[in-house]
Amino acid sequence: MADAVLARAAQLWSLLDEMAENEPQAYHRLLRQQRAEAERLCALPEPHLCLRARPAGVVAGPLFINVCSWKRVPAPKAPTDPTPVSAGPLEEVSGEGDLYSVIDVAYNPDVLQRGEENPEKMEHLIHLTLKFIEKQCNLTLSYLYIESFKLKGSLETMQQRLKGRQMPTPHLSQNTKKELTLDQLLRSMEAEDCSNAPVLLKEQSETQSKVHLIEEIASTQMPENRSTPDYEMITVKDTSKKPLKIELKIELPKVSSVSECDLRISKDDIIIEVPEKYKLQLDLPELVDEETTTAVFQKGKRVLFITLPVAKPDP
């Protein structure tokens, strides 16, 4: 193995010497490219924002999603390409009486910058992040809100979880070593030196069902012509006029199945989206208990009924 590495290194230096002598401009351009690529591959993930969600049917506490910026994760090459993402393992954490789960996901800085410049793109990216985690971890999540802090846990632990993903090192047979071009040789050695490169969303190493789980967030997939559906919201009170629950009726004539709807509820607002058809976001008049909220879709009338019990005040 050591002899093979030395032979490959010798071949690399020979090719570089030949290029430096015969094509000096190309040689310097190659060095600049390799330096930039090395800086990208050696960059560490940085925290960007932290999402709080709650897995359905789990009483072990909330799930914190550290959304990170990482130069190692490539940006989409074209507007129609899917958005690459790198994810660490889902971990349960307990300490100081707290019990919660945490997972780290990373995007290229350009993807997150576009989200900061366009709230709709950020909202869409958050939605796709939740869907991706649901599929990767076999969970059903209820999105609550963005935390005031950027990172749950320590920076070092987050970086270690994301960097811990490994890719297999390509094998080069004896017969192919003499036929390698300079570019192929550099790439093969780069792959061996960076075995901890993140596994991107477009990887084919698992099943085909995992390909393109997060889709491109181009404007063609966030149509501006989504309409606001007709709705009616009332607050039900008891005899002493104390609010008990909020009842929301939403008319969705273009919806034929509840599976088309994406419903997100927090203590003080509710969002319902139907891709390419509807979007409704409402501030609630009272703080509600999202854990006991129920939703029923009447297929015949194409109406969604949501009942949101008012949260009990803290003792």
C-alpha positions in Angstrom: 0.0 0.0 0.0 2.8 2.4 0.9 4.6 1.6 -2.4 1.5 2.4 -4.3 1.1 5.8 -2.6 4.7 6.7 -3.2 4.4 5.6 -6.9 1.3 7.7 -7.3 3.0 10.7 -5.6 6.0 10.4 -7.9 3.7 10.3 -11.0 2.0 13.4 -9.7 5.2 15.3 -9.3 6.4 14.3 -12.7 3.2 15.5 -14.3 3.4 18.8 -12.4 7.0 19.4 -13.4 6.1 18.7 -17.0 3.2 21.1 -16.8 5.3 23.9 -15.1 7.9 23.7 -17.9 5.6 23.4 -20.9 2.4 25.2 -19.7 3.3 27.7 -17.0 0.0 29.6 -17.1 -2.0 26.4 -16.8 0.3 25.3 -14.0 -0.3 28.4 -11.9 -4.0 28.3 -12.6 -4.1 24.7 -11.4 -2.3 25.7 -8.2 -4.8 28.5 -7.5 -7.7 26.1 -8.1 -6.2 23.5 -5.8 -5.6 26.0 -3.1 -9.2 27.3 -3.3 -10.5 23.7 -3.2 -8.3 22.9 -0.2 -9.6 25.9 1.7 -13.2 24.8 0.9 -12.6 21.2 2.0 -10.9 22.2 5.3 -13.6 24.8 6.2 -15.6 24.0 9.4 -19.4 24.2 9.6 -20.7 27.3 11.4 -24.0 27.7 13.1 -26.7 29.8 11.3 -30.0 29.2 13.1 -31.7 26.7 15.4 -35.1 25.3 14.8 -37.3 23.8 17.5 -39.7 21.0 16.6 -41.6 18.3 18.4 -41.8 14.7 17.2 -45.3 13.4 17.2 -46.0 10.7 19.8 -42.7 11.3 21.6 -42.7 12.5 25.1 -39.0 12.6 25.6 -38.8 16.4 24.8 -38.3 18.6 21.8 -36.0 18.2 18.8 -33.5 21.0 18.1 -32.3 21.3 14.5 -29.0 23.1 14.1 -29.0 24.6 10.6 -25.4 25.3 9.7 -23.4 27.0 7.0 -20.6 24.9 5.5 -18.5 25.7 2.5 -17.8 22.0 2.0 -21.4 21.4 0.9 -21.7 22.5 -2.7 -24.3 25.0 -3.9 -26.8 24.0 -6.6 -25.1 24.3 -10.0 -28.3 25.5 -11.7 -31.7 26.8 -10.6 -33.3 23.5 -11.5 -30.9 21.4 -9.5 -31.8 20.0 -6.1 -30.2 21.6 -3.0 -27.4 19.5 -1.5 -27.4 19.0 2.2 -25.2 17.3 4.8 -26.7 15.9 8.0 -25.3 14.4 11.2 -26.8 11.7 13.3 -29.9 12.2 15.5 -28.8 12.2 19.2 -30.7 12.2 22.4 -29.3 14.5 25.2 -30.1 14.5 28.9 -28.6 16.7 31.5 -29.7 19.1 34.3 -33.2 17.7 34.2 -33.5 18.4 30.5 -34.3 15.7 27.9 -34.2 16.6 24.2 -32.9 15.4 20.8 -30.6 17.3 18.4 -29.6 16.9 14.8 -27.3 19.1 12.6 -27.9 19.9 9.0 -25.6 22.0 6.8 -26.1 23.9 3.5 -23.8 25.9 1.3 -23.5 29.5 2.6 -25.0 30.8 -0.6 -28.2 28.9 -0.1 -28.6 30.3 3.4 -27.7 33.8 2.2 -30.5 33.7 -0.4 -32.9 32.6 2.4 -31.8 35.6 4.5 -32.5 38.0 1.6 -35.9 36.4 0.8 -38.1 35.3 3.7 -40.2 33.1 1.5 -37.2 31.2 0.4 -36.1 30.8 4.0 -39.5 29.6 5.0 -39.5 27.1 2.1 -36.0 25.9 3.1 -37.2 25.3 6.7 -40.2 23.4 5.4 -38.0 21.2 3.2 -35.5 20.7 6.0 -38.2 19.3 8.2 -39.4 17.0 5.5 -35.9 15.8 4.9 -35.4 15.0 8.6 -38.8 13.2 8.8 -37.7 10.9 6.0 -34.2 10.4 7.2 -35.2 9.7 10.8 -38.6 8.2 10.3 -40.3 10.9 12.3 -43.4 13.1 12.1 -42.5 16.6 13.2 -44.5 19.6 14.3 -42.5 22.8 13.7 -42.7 25.2 16.5 -40.4 28.2 16.0 -36.9 29.6 15.4 -34.9 29.8 18.6 -33.3 33.1 19.7 -29.9 31.3 19.8 -28.1 29.9 16.7 -26.8 26.7 18.2 -28.1 24.0 20.6 -25.1 22.4 22.3 -21.4 23.2 21.8 -19.7 24.3 18.6 -17.1 21.6 18.8 -19.7 18.8 19.2 -21.8 20.0 16.3 -18.7 20.2 14.0 -17.6 16.7 15.1 -21.1 15.2 14.3 -21.1 16.7 10.8 -17.5 15.9 10.0 -18.0 12.3 11.2 -19.8 11.3 8.0 -17.4 9.2 5.8 -17.3 8.4 2.1 -15.6 5.3 0.8 -12.2 5.7 -0.7 -12.0 4.8 -4.4 -9.9 1.8 -5.3 -7.3 2.1 -8.1 -6.1 -1.1 -9.7 -2.5 -1.6 -10.9 -3.7 -1.6 -14.5 -5.2 1.9 -14.3 -2.4 3.7 -12.5 -0.3 4.3 -15.7 -3.3 5.7 -17.5 -4.3 8.4 -15.0 -4.4 11.9 -16.2 -3.2 14.7 -13.9 -6.8 15.8 -13.1 -7.8 12.2 -12.3 -4.8 11.7 -10.1 -5.4 14.9 -8.2 -9.0 13.9 -7.6 -8.2 10.4 -6.4 -5.6 11.7 -3.9 -8.0 14.4 -2.8 -10.6 11.8 -2.1 -8.2 9.8 0.0 -7.1 12.8 2.0 -10.6 14.0 2.7 -12.4 10.7 3.7 -14.5 12.7 6.1 -16.2 14.7 3.4 -20.0 15.0 4.0 -22.5 12.7 2.3 -24.6 15.0 0.2 -28.3 14.7 -0.4 -27.7 13.6 -4.0 -25.8 10.5 -3.0 -26.8 7.3 -4.7 -25.2 5.0 -2.0 -28.5 4.3 -0.3 -31.8 3.7 -2.0 -33.2 5.6 -4.9 -36.0 6.9 -2.7 -33.5 9.1 -0.9 -32.4 11.0 -4.0 -33.7 14.6 -4.4 -35.4 14.6 -1.0 -34.7 18.3 -0.7 -35.6 20.0 -3.9 -34.5 23.2 -5.5 -36.0 26.3 -4.0 -36.2 28.2 -7.2 -39.1 30.6 -7.8 -40.7 28.1 -10.1 -41.4 25.9 -7.1 -42.7 28.8 -5.0 -45.4 30.2 -7.2 -46.6 33.7 -6.4 -50.1 33.0 -7.4 -51.1 30.9 -4.4 -54.4 32.4 -3.1 -55.5 33.0 0.5 -58.5 30.6 1.2 -61.7 31.8 2.8 -61.8 31.1 6.5 -63.8 31.7 9.6 -62.2 31.9 13.1 -64.1 32.0 16.4 -63.1 31.9 20.0 -65.4 29.7 22.1 -65.8 30.9 25.7 -67.4 29.5 28.9 -70.2 31.2 30.9 -67.7 33.5 32.6 -66.4 34.5 29.2 -63.1 32.7 29.7 -61.7 31.5 26.4 -61.7 27.7 26.0 -60.8 27.0 22.5 -60.4 28.5 19.0 -62.3 26.9 16.1 -61.1 27.5 12.6 -62.9 26.7 9.4 -61.0 26.9 6.1 -62.6 26.4 2.7 -60.3 24.5 0.3 -62.3 23.9 -2.9 -59.2 22.9 -4.9 -58.0 20.3 -2.4 -59.2 16.7 -2.8 -57.1 15.1 0.0 -55.8 16.1 3.3 -52.4 14.7 2.2 -52.0 17.8 0.0 -52.0 20.1 3.1 -49.0 21.1 5.2 -50.2 22.3 8.6 -47.9 24.0 11.1 -49.0 25.2 14.5 -47.2 27.1 17.2 -48.6 28.6 20.4 -49.5 31.9 18.8 -49.9 31.3 15.1 -50.9 28.8 12.4 -49.7 28.2 8.9 -51.4 26.0 6.2 -49.9 25.6 2.8 -51.1 23.6 -0.2 -48.4 23.7 -2.9 -49.3 25.8 -6.0 -52.8 26.4 -4.5 -53.1 28.0 -1.1 -51.3 29.7 1.7 -52.8 31.0 4.9 -50.9 32.4 8.0 -52.9 33.6 11.0 -52.0 35.1 14.3 -54.1 33.4 17.0 -56.0 35.6 19.5 -55.0 33.3 22.4 -52.0 31.1 23.2 -53.0 27.5 22.4 -51.9 24.0 23.3 -50.5 22.7 20.0 -50.2 19.2 21.4 -53.9 18.7 21.8 -54.9 20.5 18.6 -57.1 18.4 16.2 -57.8 18.9 12.5 -60.5 17.2 10.4 -60.9 17.5 6.6 -64.4 16.9 5.2 -63.7 15.6 1.8 -67.2 16.1 0.5 -67.4 19.8 1.4 -63.6 20.3 1.0 -63.4 22.1 4.3 -60.8 21.8 6.9 -61.9 22.2 10.6 -59.2 22.9 13.2 -59.9 22.9 16.9 -57.2 24.6 19.0 -57.7 24.3 22.8 -56.5 27.4 24.7 -53.3 26.8 26.7 -53.7 26.7 30.4 -51.9 29.4 32.3 -48.7 28.4 34.1 -49.3 27.8 37.8 
